[in-house]
């Protein structure tokens, strides 16, 4: 039995079994404090300067996303340099393992809290993948020393990545230098049209890059030969005897350019089982986001095509964990959201009762009740109304059960409380105000509150925190000739859960069809 398997089996408690397993009661502080720089630069999405540095997202959605044009020029430069054929790396071993972290790069305590448990679980893995948003807020090359090289200096293997929308806010310059060793400036073509002056004036220009500082950071923190790696481009594939890993670059707005779409169709063809890694998830918050391809078609159509034999699709961008086992014809594809490895936590209590899959088959981390409790405490402190807003984990769990009409994963057996009893009126009001959607049985007054129309950033980004429980997560993926196993591990920031991090979800996917009975 592998060390990480034994560790997981010796950790009976997780958030689905107890409050202690969820990290609400920390026995000792986490060792991640020892990894932090002497001075941690303050990072908050409430700061206007941080939001202003991220303005390219809004500009791209209003006036057009230039990512496709930038990517084409960069890929042409990589191809001219003589990159790997078909942007594919090859591994001869049929059995291998890797870590997958998503949306990591805030550079604060919530990012570093993931590092000790990830290193423990992944000490014998072959490589790591970062799925989306390596660097916040704008992908600056100057932020890589403290937000990439330093945090993961202890990981012994190579690290590959797919860029997220924030990595694109700097024209992907930092990402391409660090992961592809490409120094060309792929500045976008100027906007055209009657309103072109507006995006030309407002678009955030790439920052100056100090290549010497990047080289020094690489040598200092990740300088061993085994740690060094150069991936073919912003999108790539790893081909192995048992599984092909396909990683795509979804730019700012979530789409693929025509050339990348053609590459994806070509690399996806054939019966070999495949795993997709993408900057934006295809299923999230109980809705489908198929991912447009320039010129027609979608990413999800390629994934669903039985001739391509995709078994799972994992995306970052949304900062929590979700899994949707979707039945497609006579097979099941596991759609996973895995963006909870460092940045602020997107609420899970705003996810409605699932309709895309059966609620009993859906998994998320943190649990909706823990998410609501954490948010209620943060809003109570932020608004200086703790007595009004703060809900205990039990109160929040009961409020979610009542609003959504679902049975919670972590049950409470309170003395004197009948099963299914309605929570307090205060708990119901707080749940409605903080975005728990209405389910099957709701009182009309609370159901009409327009909480679902409140932008996500005003519920999530504005209440970032830097103390346990963090409710972060990461994946360990193990591949053999017979199966693909995906496990979601919690990173709470509690010291007593660093050596044996809780397993919050565990799914095994067969890679070969079951043998027919004789």
C-alpha positions as CSV (number, residue, x, y, z in Angstrom):
1,X,0.0,0.0,0.0
2,X,1.3,3.4,-0.9
3,X,2.1,5.9,1.9
4,X,-0.6,8.4,0.8
5,X,-3.2,5.6,0.6
6,X,-2.4,4.5,4.1
7,X,-2.5,8.1,5.3
8,X,-6.0,8.6,3.8
9,X,-7.4,5.4,5.3
10,X,-6.1,6.4,8.7
11,X,-8.0,9.7,8.6
12,X,-11.6,8.8,9.2
13,X,-12.9,12.3,9.8
14,X,-13.6,14.9,7.1
15,X,-16.2,17.6,6.7
16,X,-18.9,15.1,5.9
17,X,-18.5,13.3,9.3
18,X,-17.8,16.0,11.9
19,X,-17.1,19.7,12.5
20,X,-13.7,18.7,13.7
21,X,-13.1,17.0,10.4
22,X,-14.1,20.2,8.7
23,X,-11.5,22.2,10.6
24,X,-13.7,24.2,12.8
25,X,-11.7,23.2,15.9
26,X,-7.9,23.4,15.2
27,X,-5.8,21.6,17.7
28,X,-2.6,23.4,16.7
29,X,-1.6,26.0,14.1
30,X,-0.4,25.0,10.7
31,X,3.2,24.8,9.8
32,X,2.6,26.9,6.6
33,X,3.5,30.0,8.7
34,X,7.1,28.8,8.5
35,X,7.1,29.0,4.7
36,X,5.8,32.5,4.5
37,X,8.1,35.4,3.5
38,X,9.2,37.6,6.4
39,X,6.7,40.2,5.1
40,X,3.6,39.0,3.4
41,X,2.3,41.6,1.0
42,X,-1.3,42.5,1.8
43,X,-3.7,41.3,-0.8
44,X,-7.4,42.1,-0.8
45,X,-10.0,42.2,-3.5
46,X,-11.6,45.1,-1.6
47,X,-8.6,47.3,-2.6
48,X,-9.5,49.5,-5.6
49,X,-5.9,49.1,-7.0
50,X,-6.3,45.3,-7.2
51,X,-9.6,45.6,-9.0
52,X,-8.1,48.2,-11.4
53,X,-5.2,45.9,-12.3
54,X,-7.8,43.3,-13.2
55,X,-9.8,45.6,-15.5
56,X,-8.9,43.8,-18.7
57,X,-11.5,41.2,-17.8
58,X,-14.3,43.8,-18.1
59,X,-12.8,45.4,-21.2
60,X,-12.5,42.0,-23.0
61,X,-16.1,41.1,-22.2
62,X,-17.4,44.5,-23.4
63,X,-15.2,45.2,-26.4
64,X,-13.9,41.8,-27.5
65,X,-11.3,39.4,-26.1
66,X,-7.9,39.8,-27.8
67,X,-6.6,36.5,-26.3
68,X,-7.2,34.6,-29.6
69,X,-5.0,36.9,-31.6
70,X,-2.2,37.0,-28.9
71,X,-2.3,33.3,-28.6
72,X,-1.9,32.7,-32.3
73,X,1.2,35.0,-32.5
74,X,2.7,33.3,-29.5
75,X,2.0,29.8,-30.8
76,X,3.5,30.7,-34.2
77,X,6.7,31.9,-32.4
78,X,6.8,28.7,-30.4
79,X,6.4,26.6,-33.5
80,X,9.1,28.5,-35.3
81,X,11.4,27.8,-32.4
82,X,10.9,24.1,-32.9
83,X,8.5,23.1,-30.1
84,X,7.4,19.5,-29.6
85,X,5.3,18.0,-32.3
86,X,1.6,18.4,-31.8
87,X,2.4,20.3,-28.6
88,X,2.6,16.9,-26.9
89,X,4.9,15.5,-24.2
90,X,5.3,11.8,-23.8
91,X,5.7,9.5,-20.8
92,X,6.5,5.9,-21.2
93,X,5.2,4.7,-17.8
94,X,1.6,3.4,-17.8
95,X,1.3,4.0,-14.1
96,X,1.9,7.5,-12.7
97,X,0.5,10.1,-10.3
98,X,0.2,13.8,-10.2
99,X,-1.1,16.7,-8.1
100,X,-3.5,19.2,-9.5
101,X,-3.9,22.6,-7.9
102,X,-6.2,25.3,-9.2
103,X,-6.2,29.1,-8.9
104,X,-3.3,29.4,-6.6
105,X,-1.5,32.7,-6.9
106,X,-2.5,35.2,-4.3
107,X,0.8,34.8,-2.4
108,X,-0.9,35.1,1.0
109,X,-1.6,32.7,3.9
110,X,-4.5,31.0,2.1
111,X,-2.1,29.9,-0.7
112,X,0.7,28.8,1.6
113,X,-1.8,26.8,3.8
114,X,-2.2,24.4,0.9
115,X,1.5,23.7,0.5
116,X,2.3,21.4,3.5
117,X,-0.6,19.0,3.0
118,X,-0.1,19.0,-0.8
119,X,3.6,18.2,-0.4
120,X,2.7,15.4,2.0
121,X,0.1,13.8,-0.2
122,X,2.2,14.4,-3.4
123,X,5.6,13.5,-2.2
124,X,5.8,10.5,-4.5
125,X,3.9,12.0,-7.5
126,X,5.6,12.4,-10.9
127,X,4.5,16.0,-11.6
128,X,2.1,18.8,-10.7
129,X,-0.4,20.8,-12.8
130,X,-1.7,24.2,-11.9
131,X,-5.1,24.7,-13.6
132,X,-5.9,28.4,-14.0
133,X,-4.7,31.7,-12.5
134,X,-1.1,31.0,-11.5
135,X,-0.7,34.6,-10.5
136,X,-3.1,37.2,-9.2
137,X,-4.3,39.8,-9.8
138,X,-2.8,40.3,-13.3
139,X,-0.3,37.6,-14.1
140,X,2.7,39.9,-13.7
141,X,6.1,38.3,-14.2
142,X,7.4,40.2,-11.1
143,X,5.0,38.2,-8.9
144,X,6.3,34.8,-9.9
145,X,9.1,34.7,-7.3
146,X,6.8,35.0,-4.3
147,X,3.6,33.5,-5.7
148,X,5.0,30.5,-7.7
149,X,8.7,29.7,-7.2
150,X,8.9,30.2,-3.5
151,X,5.6,28.4,-2.4
152,X,6.4,25.3,-4.4
153,X,10.2,25.1,-3.9
154,X,9.7,21.9,-1.9
155,X,7.9,20.0,-4.7
156,X,10.5,17.8,-6.2
157,X,9.0,17.2,-9.7
158,X,8.2,19.4,-12.7
159,X,5.2,21.8,-12.7
160,X,3.1,22.4,-15.8
161,X,0.2,24.8,-16.0
162,X,-2.7,26.1,-18.1
163,X,-3.3,29.8,-17.9
164,X,-6.4,31.4,-16.4
165,X,-8.0,34.7,-17.2
166,X,-5.9,36.6,-14.7
167,X,-2.7,35.2,-16.2
168,X,-3.9,36.8,-19.5
169,X,-4.3,40.3,-18.0
170,X,-0.6,40.8,-18.6
171,X,-0.7,39.5,-22.2
172,X,0.5,36.1,-20.9
173,X,4.1,37.4,-20.8
174,X,5.0,36.1,-17.3
175,X,3.3,32.7,-18.0
176,X,5.1,32.2,-21.3
177,X,8.5,33.1,-19.8
178,X,8.2,30.8,-16.8
179,X,6.5,27.7,-18.4
180,X,7.5,27.9,-22.1
181,X,10.7,29.9,-22.0
182,X,9.3,32.3,-24.6
183,X,10.4,36.0,-24.3
184,X,8.5,37.4,-27.3
185,X,6.0,40.2,-26.7
186,X,2.7,39.1,-28.3
187,X,0.9,42.4,-28.0
188,X,-2.7,42.3,-29.3
189,X,-3.7,44.0,-32.5
190,X,-5.5,47.4,-31.9
191,X,-9.3,47.3,-31.6
192,X,-11.2,48.6,-34.5
193,X,-14.6,50.2,-34.8
194,X,-16.4,53.4,-33.7
195,X,-15.7,52.7,-30.0
196,X,-12.2,51.4,-30.4
197,X,-10.6,54.3,-28.6
198,X,-12.1,53.3,-25.3
199,X,-10.5,49.8,-25.0
200,X,-7.2,51.2,-26.5
201,X,-7.1,53.8,-23.7
202,X,-8.3,51.5,-20.8
203,X,-6.5,48.2,-21.7
204,X,-3.8,47.4,-19.1
205,X,-0.5,47.2,-21.0
206,X,1.9,44.4,-20.0
207,X,4.4,45.3,-17.3
208,X,8.1,45.4,-17.9
209,X,9.8,42.0,-17.3
210,X,13.0,41.5,-15.4
211,X,14.3,38.3,-16.9
212,X,17.3,38.3,-14.6
213,X,15.1,38.4,-11.5
214,X,13.0,35.5,-12.8
215,X,16.2,33.4,-13.5
216,X,17.5,34.1,-10.0
217,X,14.2,33.0,-8.5
218,X,14.2,29.8,-10.5
219,X,17.7,29.0,-9.5
220,X,17.1,29.8,-5.8
221,X,13.8,28.0,-5.3
222,X,13.4,25.4,-8.1
223,X,16.8,25.0,-9.5
224,X,17.3,21.2,-9.4
225,X,17.3,19.4,-12.8
226,X,14.2,17.3,-11.9
227,X,12.2,20.4,-11.1
228,X,12.9,22.2,-14.3
229,X,10.5,21.7,-17.2
230,X,9.4,23.5,-20.4
231,X,6.0,22.8,-21.7
232,X,5.3,23.2,-25.4
233,X,2.8,26.1,-25.2
234,X,-0.1,27.6,-23.3
235,X,-2.0,24.4,-24.4
236,X,-0.5,21.0,-24.5
237,X,-0.9,17.3,-24.0
238,X,0.8,14.5,-22.1
239,X,0.5,11.1,-23.8
240,X,1.0,7.9,-21.8
241,X,0.2,4.3,-22.6
242,X,-2.9,4.3,-20.5
243,X,-4.2,7.9,-20.7
244,X,-3.9,11.1,-22.7
245,X,-4.0,14.3,-20.7
246,X,-5.2,17.2,-22.8
247,X,-4.8,20.8,-21.4
248,X,-6.4,23.8,-23.1
249,X,-6.0,27.5,-22.8
250,X,-9.4,29.3,-22.5
251,X,-8.1,32.9,-22.5
252,X,-10.0,35.6,-20.7
253,X,-13.6,34.9,-21.8
254,X,-13.5,31.1,-21.9
255,X,-13.2,30.4,-25.7
256,X,-10.7,28.7,-28.0
257,X,-9.3,30.3,-31.1
258,X,-9.7,28.4,-34.4
259,X,-6.2,27.0,-34.5
260,X,-6.5,25.6,-30.9
261,X,-9.9,24.2,-31.7
262,X,-8.4,22.3,-34.7
263,X,-5.6,21.0,-32.4
264,X,-8.1,19.9,-29.8
265,X,-10.1,17.9,-32.3
266,X,-7.0,16.3,-33.7
267,X,-5.5,15.4,-30.3
268,X,-8.8,14.1,-29.0
269,X,-9.4,11.6,-31.8
270,X,-9.1,7.9,-31.1
271,X,-10.2,5.4,-28.5
272,X,-7.4,6.0,-25.9
273,X,-9.0,7.3,-22.7
274,X,-8.6,11.0,-22.1
275,X,-8.7,13.6,-19.3
276,X,-9.3,17.2,-20.1
277,X,-7.7,20.0,-18.0
278,X,-9.1,23.5,-18.7
279,X,-8.9,27.0,-17.4
280,X,-12.7,27.2,-17.0
281,X,-14.9,24.3,-16.0
282,X,-17.6,22.9,-18.3
283,X,-20.0,22.2,-15.5
284,X,-20.2,24.6,-12.5
285,X,-22.8,25.8,-10.1
286,X,-25.4,23.4,-11.6
287,X,-25.0,24.9,-15.1
288,X,-23.3,23.8,-18.2
289,X,-20.7,26.1,-19.8
290,X,-19.7,24.2,-23.0
291,X,-16.9,26.5,-24.1
292,X,-17.1,28.1,-27.6
293,X,-14.6,27.4,-30.3
294,X,-14.0,30.1,-32.9
295,X,-15.6,29.1,-36.2
296,X,-18.2,26.8,-34.6
297,X,-18.5,24.0,-32.1
298,X,-17.8,23.7,-28.4
299,X,-15.3,22.0,-26.2
300,X,-17.9,20.0,-24.4
301,X,-19.2,18.6,-27.7
302,X,-15.7,17.2,-28.3
303,X,-15.6,15.8,-24.7
304,X,-19.1,14.2,-25.2
305,X,-18.3,12.6,-28.5
306,X,-18.0,8.8,-27.7
307,X,-15.3,8.4,-30.4
308,X,-13.0,10.6,-28.4
309,X,-13.4,8.6,-25.1
310,X,-13.1,11.4,-22.6
311,X,-13.6,10.0,-19.1
312,X,-13.3,13.3,-17.1
313,X,-12.9,17.1,-17.5
314,X,-11.3,19.2,-14.7
315,X,-11.5,23.0,-14.7
316,X,-10.3,25.8,-12.5
317,X,-11.5,29.4,-12.3
318,X,-14.2,28.9,-9.6
319,X,-12.5,28.6,-6.2
320,X,-14.0,25.5,-4.7
321,X,-14.5,21.8,-5.5
322,X,-17.5,20.4,-7.3
323,X,-18.1,17.1,-9.1
324,X,-20.9,16.2,-11.5
325,X,-21.1,12.6,-12.8
326,X,-22.9,13.2,-16.0
327,X,-24.5,10.3,-17.9
328,X,-23.7,10.7,-21.6
329,X,-25.2,7.8,-23.6
330,X,-24.0,4.5,-22.1
331,X,-21.1,6.1,-20.1
332,X,-20.5,8.5,-17.3
333,X,-18.2,11.5,-17.6
334,X,-16.9,13.1,-14.4
335,X,-17.0,16.9,-14.7
336,X,-14.9,18.5,-11.9
337,X,-14.3,22.0,-10.6
338,X,-10.9,22.2,-8.9
339,X,-10.1,25.9,-8.3
340,X,-9.7,25.9,-4.5
341,X,-6.0,25.8,-4.0
342,X,-5.1,29.2,-2.8
343,X,-7.3,32.1,-3.8
344,X,-10.4,33.4,-1.9
345,X,-13.2,30.9,-1.6
346,X,-16.2,31.1,-3.9
347,X,-19.3,30.2,-1.9
348,X,-20.8,26.8,-2.3
349,X,-24.0,27.6,-0.4
350,X,-25.1,29.6,-3.5
351,X,-25.2,26.4,-5.6
352,X,-28.8,25.4,-6.1
353,X,-30.2,21.9,-5.5
354,X,-28.7,20.1,-8.5
355,X,-30.8,19.4,-11.6
356,X,-28.0,18.4,-14.0
357,X,-27.3,15.4,-11.9
358,X,-29.0,13.8,-9.0
359,X,-28.4,15.7,-5.8
360,X,-27.2,12.5,-4.0
361,X,-24.5,12.1,-6.7
362,X,-23.3,15.7,-6.6
363,X,-20.2,16.5,-4.4
364,X,-18.9,19.8,-3.3
365,X,-16.3,21.1,-0.9
366,X,-16.7,23.0,1.3
367,X,-20.2,21.7,2.2
368,X,-22.9,24.2,1.7
369,X,-23.5,24.5,5.4
370,X,-19.8,25.2,6.2
371,X,-19.7,27.7,3.4
372,X,-22.7,29.6,4.8
373,X,-21.4,29.5,8.3
374,X,-18.0,30.9,7.3
375,X,-19.6,33.6,5.2
376,X,-22.0,34.6,8.0
377,X,-19.1,35.0,10.4
378,X,-17.2,37.1,7.9
379,X,-20.1,39.3,7.1
380,X,-21.0,39.6,10.7
381,X,-17.5,40.8,11.5
382,X,-17.2,43.0,8.4
383,X,-20.6,44.7,9.1
384,X,-20.0,44.7,12.8
385,X,-23.2,42.9,13.5
386,X,-22.0,39.5,14.7
387,X,-25.1,38.7,16.8
388,X,-27.4,39.2,13.8
389,X,-25.3,37.5,11.1
390,X,-23.2,34.8,12.6
391,X,-24.5,31.2,12.3
392,X,-22.9,28.2,13.8
393,X,-22.1,25.3,11.4
394,X,-25.1,23.5,12.7
395,X,-27.4,26.5,12.3
396,X,-26.1,27.1,8.8
397,X,-26.5,23.4,7.8
398,X,-30.1,23.4,9.0
399,X,-30.8,26.6,7.1
400,X,-29.4,25.1,3.9
401,X,-31.4,22.0,4.4
402,X,-34.6,24.0,4.9
403,X,-33.9,26.4,1.9
404,X,-32.9,23.8,-0.6
405,X,-34.9,20.9,0.6
406,X,-31.9,18.5,0.7
407,X,-30.5,16.2,3.4
408,X,-27.1,17.5,4.6
409,X,-24.0,15.4,4.2
410,X,-23.2,16.0,7.8
411,X,-26.2,15.2,10.0
412,X,-26.7,16.6,13.5
413,X,-28.6,14.8,16.2
414,X,-29.5,17.6,18.7
415,X,-31.2,16.7,21.9
416,X,-34.8,18.1,21.9
417,X,-34.7,18.9,18.2
418,X,-37.0,16.9,15.9
419,X,-35.6,15.7,12.6
420,X,-36.4,18.1,9.8
421,X,-37.4,20.9,12.2
422,X,-37.4,24.4,10.7
423,X,-34.3,26.5,11.7
424,X,-34.8,29.8,13.5
425,X,-36.2,32.8,11.6
426,X,-32.9,34.6,12.0
427,X,-31.0,31.7,10.4
428,X,-33.5,31.6,7.5
429,X,-33.1,35.3,6.9
430,X,-29.3,35.2,7.0
431,X,-29.3,32.3,4.6
432,X,-31.5,34.1,2.2
433,X,-29.5,37.3,2.4
434,X,-26.2,35.5,1.8
435,X,-27.4,33.7,-1.3
436,X,-28.8,30.3,-0.5
437,X,-31.3,29.8,-3.3
438,X,-34.8,28.6,-2.9
439,X,-35.6,25.0,-3.2
440,X,-38.8,22.9,-3.1
441,X,-40.5,24.4,-0.1
442,X,-39.8,28.1,0.7
443,X,-41.7,30.8,2.3
444,X,-42.6,33.3,-0.5
445,X,-41.3,36.4,1.4
446,X,-37.7,35.1,1.6
447,X,-37.8,33.4,-1.8
448,X,-38.3,36.7,-3.5
449,X,-35.1,38.2,-2.2
450,X,-32.9,39.0,-5.2
451,X,-29.8,37.5,-3.8
452,X,-28.9,35.4,-6.9
453,X,-28.7,38.6,-8.9
454,X,-26.0,40.0,-6.6
455,X,-22.6,39.7,-8.5
456,X,-20.4,36.9,-7.2
457,X,-17.6,39.3,-6.4
458,X,-19.6,41.1,-3.8
459,X,-20.3,37.9,-2.0
460,X,-17.0,36.1,-2.4
461,X,-14.0,38.3,-3.3
462,X,-15.0,40.9,-0.7
463,X,-14.8,38.5,2.2
464,X,-11.4,36.9,1.7
465,X,-9.8,35.7,5.0
466,X,-6.4,34.6,6.3
467,X,-7.1,32.3,9.2
468,X,-8.3,28.6,9.5
469,X,-10.5,27.0,8.5
470,X,-9.5,28.0,4.9
471,X,-11.6,25.3,3.2
472,X,-8.9,25.0,0.4
473,X,-8.5,21.8,-1.6
474,X,-6.3,20.1,-4.1
475,X,-6.4,16.9,-6.2
476,X,-4.2,13.8,-6.3
477,X,-4.7,11.8,-9.5
478,X,-3.4,8.2,-9.9
479,X,-3.3,6.4,-13.2
480,X,-2.9,2.7,-13.9
481,X,-3.6,0.7,-17.0
482,X,-7.0,-0.2,-15.5
483,X,-8.2,2.9,-13.7
484,X,-8.0,6.6,-13.1
485,X,-8.5,7.7,-9.5
486,X,-9.3,11.3,-8.5
487,X,-9.2,12.3,-4.8
488,X,-10.0,15.7,-3.4
489,X,-8.0,16.5,-0.3
490,X,-8.9,19.3,2.1
491,X,-6.4,22.0,3.2
492,X,-7.9,23.7,6.3
493,X,-4.8,25.4,7.6
494,X,-5.0,23.3,10.8
495,X,-1.7,21.8,11.9
496,X,-3.3,18.5,13.0
497,X,-4.7,18.0,9.5
498,X,-1.5,18.7,7.5
499,X,0.2,15.3,7.8
500,X,-3.1,13.5,7.2
501,X,-5.3,15.8,5.2
502,X,-9.0,14.8,5.0
503,X,-10.2,13.1,1.9
504,X,-13.3,15.0,0.9
505,X,-14.1,13.0,-2.3
506,X,-12.8,9.9,-4.0
507,X,-13.9,8.6,-7.4
508,X,-12.4,5.8,-9.4
509,X,-13.0,5.7,-13.2
510,X,-12.3,2.5,-15.2
511,X,-10.1,3.0,-18.3
512,X,-10.9,-0.3,-19.9
513,X,-14.3,-1.7,-20.5
514,X,-15.4,-4.4,-18.1
515,X,-14.8,-7.9,-19.4
516,X,-17.9,-9.7,-20.6
517,X,-19.0,-12.7,-18.5
518,X,-18.0,-16.0,-20.1
